[in-house]
Amino acid sequence: MALTAIECSLTPTFELIVHKDVKLNTPMGETPDAWIAIGLDKDLDEAMKKSVREYLRIVNEMYGLTKQDALLLASAVIDFEVSQVVDIVKGIHGIIPKKLFQMQSEEAENRPK
């Protein structure tokens, strides 16, 4: 917060996958367990709005959720966190656990028909 940081040397390993058929307007992330909806803007409120819009896009494209269902889900279980406030551009990221959608699929399969 006071422009002081603890820096350390790391040697990360990344696997980058280029999806030529996917067009993104903003950065996004994926781990084995979650999608990461990123919002960046000079205004923290706008960064939050951008992160929510990215969340809505991800769950619609990946899982077919409507905007209304996605907003209900986000209000209950999605964590949005501030990831950057020191520099000019502020950041918010929303962690979207993939297991939420696996559980929904399993429940739908187990419902009596």
N, C-alpha and C positions, 0 to 999 in steps of 0.2 A: 504494500500500500504506500510505502514511502520510497518507492523505486529502489528498494534493496531486495536482493534475491540471493538465495543460496544456489550457486551453480555447481554442477558436478559433471564429470566426464562419464558418458555412457556409450555403449556400443550396441545399439538396437539392431534388430533384424526385422526387416519389413518385406512383405510380399505385396507387390503392386500388381493389380489386375486391371487392364484397360478394357472397358466395355464400350466398344466403338458404336454400338447400337443404342446406347443410353446417353441422353443429353441432360446435363444438370445445369441449373441456373446458379446454384450455390454449392459449397462443399458439403459433403456428408460423410459419415463413417459407418463402418460395419466391423463388428467383432464376431467371434463364433456365437456369442450369447446375446448380442444386442445390436440394434441400429442406433446411430447417433445423428440426431437432427441438429444441425448447427445454424445459429443465427448470428450474424456479424453486422454491426452498424456503429456509427459514432454515438448514437442515442441508445441507451440500454433498453428502453421501452420498445424501440423499433427492432433491436436485436432479438428481444423476446418474441415479438410478432413474427419475425422471420423464422425463428426456430419452430414455432407452432405451425406455421405454413409448411415448413419442410416436413415436420412430423405428419401433418395431414396428407401430404403427397406420398410419403413413404408407405403409410398404412393403407392408403387407397390403392396404390400400385401393387404392393406386395401381398395384401390380404383382402382387398376389395371392400374395406370399410367405407361407409358413407361418411360425409363430413359430420353429421349429427352423432353417429355412433362413435366416431373417432374422438370427438370433443368430450363425450360422456366418459369414455375410457381414459382419456388424458387427465380429466379432472379427478379421477379416482386413483390412478396408479402410475402415471408417468411422472418421473422426476425431471424437472428442468432446473439446471444449475448455472450460476454465473461462472464463466470460465476465464474471463479476461476483463479487467477494468482499469489497468494501469496505463495502457497505451491509448492512443486516440480512438482506435476501433475497439468497441466493447464486444464481448462474446457471451452467448448463452448456448448451452447444449442440452438437449433432451435425450435421456437414455430410454430406449424403447426395448424392453426385454422380449426376446423372441419366444420365450416360454409361455407368455400370455396367449399367443396365437396358437401354439401347439396344444395348450390346454383347451382352448375353444374348439379346435378341430376334433380333439379326442372326445369332448363332451357331446358334440354334434353327432359323432359316429355312434356313441353309446345310447342316444335317445331312442326310446321305443318308436317304432314307425306305425 
